[in-house]
C-alpha cells in the first residue's frame, strides 16, 4: 500500500478547512433541501452562431437542468469519443483535491483549479455548444488530466510528480470525503437530464471500502489513515 505524501496531507488539510466552512454556512442558512432535484427535463436552446467546441477547451455548461441551476458547471474537454461525443470532466467546487481522481492544476481562478477526473463523462457536442468557452487547458494540463483519467480507470500508474497533485486515498469509514463523494455522484446524475432509463449510473472506479464494511468499521475507527 502506498503512503500519503506530505504534499497530499497538506492539501487534504486545506480541503477539510474548505469543507468545514461550507458545512457551517449550510447550517447557518434557512433550512432547505440541499439536494439537487432529479433528472427531470432539459431546457433546449440553440447554439450561438459560430460556436466551436474543441478538445482542450474549458467550457461553462449552459444551465439546462436542475443541477446546473444549482451551481455553475465548468468542464474540461479531454478527448473525442467514437460516437461523436466529447469526454469532459467537471471542475470541483473546492480549490484543493479531495479524492485520488481529482487533479489540481494550480490556476488563479478558484473555480478552475481542480479537475474531477473520476466523474468524467461523455457530453454531446450540441449540448456543449450551448455554453461558453472560458479558457483552454495548456498541453501540460491536458496531458496530466488524461494521465490521471487513464490511471483511475485501470491504466498505468502516473508519475510521482503527478500523483502528488491528486487527493489521497479514502480509507477511514468516518472520513467526510465519503459524504462529499456521494453528494457529487448525486449532483452528476442530476446533470444528465437527457440520459436514457437504461443508461448505467455513474460509478466511482477507485477501489475503496464497500458501504457495508464501512458501517461495521465505523465502530472501531483505529484504522491507519496513512496507508492505502
Secondary structure, DSSP 8 states (H G I E B T S, - for coil): --B--HHHHHHHHHHHHHHHHHHHHHHHS-----S---S---------TT----TTEEEE----SHHHHHS--EEEEEEE-TTS-EEEEEB-SSSS--STTEEE---SSGGGSEEEGGG-EEE-HHHHTTSEEEEE--HHHHHHHHHHHHHHTT-----HHHHTTB------TT-THHHHHHHHHHHHHHT-TT--TTS------S----HHHHHHHTT-----SSB-
